[in-house]
Amino acid sequence: MPLAYIPSPTVSQFSIGSLTIHFYALCILAGIIAAVWIGTERWKKLGGNFDQILDITLCAVPAGIIGARIYHIITTPERFFGPTGNWVDMFRIWNGGLGIWGGIAFGALAAWAWCRHKHYPMALLADSIAPGLLVAQAIGRLGNWFNQELYGAPTTLPWGLKLNNVGSAIGQSERCYDGASCPTGTLFHPTFLYELIWNLIGAALIIWLGRKTVRALNAGSQFTMYVMWYTAGRTWIEALRIDFAHEFLGVRINVWVSIAVFVAGAVAFILVQRFGSATASLTERLRTVSEAESMESAGTKRPADEETRSARR
């Protein structure tokens, strides 16, 4: 028996009366709250306010959850439509199964649509939420720990993850994943912890670099940094995992996706510097829009043509 290891929780849910609450869902909720708080503080410094972030969140979060679930269903259809699958499980997201790529795509699309409707600079929003997204993803990975899922290959490292057969966590039925029995006391790479640490480091770096380069880089640069940092980490962490996944040329599909998105992020970074707008100019635009909204809510509307010109300036 190894002398040092990371234990797995013995519970993954609890009940209040007839209501069952899953720690996986609580971790996701905590991550969303953290991202909203971080994004709001950064957005306010650029001339926005909490109400604007709240409205964007109410659009982006449901869309992101739906997109994340759709991505998971598309990439692992056998879990729901295979010989042993159950299509009803598509709606049981508390059992795990949210694909980050679908979540970001759908969430970003919803946020973009709302920003376009309200004339908010999307590039500023993207920069504001970039570190918060990494923090949210870090917190969300704790849900995988409670579920005992998505761990890596066996390891003898002192920080290896030790699974248990207590409770109803997913891991007790997916141990080793290949149908073989693991020797008693086998430890596994805690990939949830690797990604959690990687994401928190990335969040801190983006905040630091953002302060140092705010005048040198155009708006939207910090979001492209987020994309590149996250996908760089996801590439090597994904390669450690042993849960079932479709492969192409012997490599997990999500590894290929991570590489492709990293390249897209790098290209986007270059394009933002070439064609993007300076943060200062977009900040002035956001302040103008926010002022117009405040005046409208106070009942002192500007003339429509003046307000429109100011918002688009």
Secondary structure, DSSP 8 states (H G I E B T S, - for coil): --SS-EE--S-SEEEETTEEEEHHHHHHHHHHHHHHHHHHHHHHHTT--HHHHHHHHHHHHHHHHHHHHHHHHHH-THHHHSTT--GGGGG-GGGS---HHHHHHHHHHHHHHHHHHHT--HHHHHHHHHHHHHHHHHHHHHHHHHHT-S-BSEE-STT-EE---STT-THHHHTTSSS----TT-EE--HHHHHHHHHHHHHHHHHHHHHHHTTTS-TTHHHHHHHHHHHHHHHHHHHHB-S---EETTEEHHHHHHHHHHHHHHHHHHHHHHH---HHHHHHHHHHHHHHHHHHHTT----HHHHHHHHH-
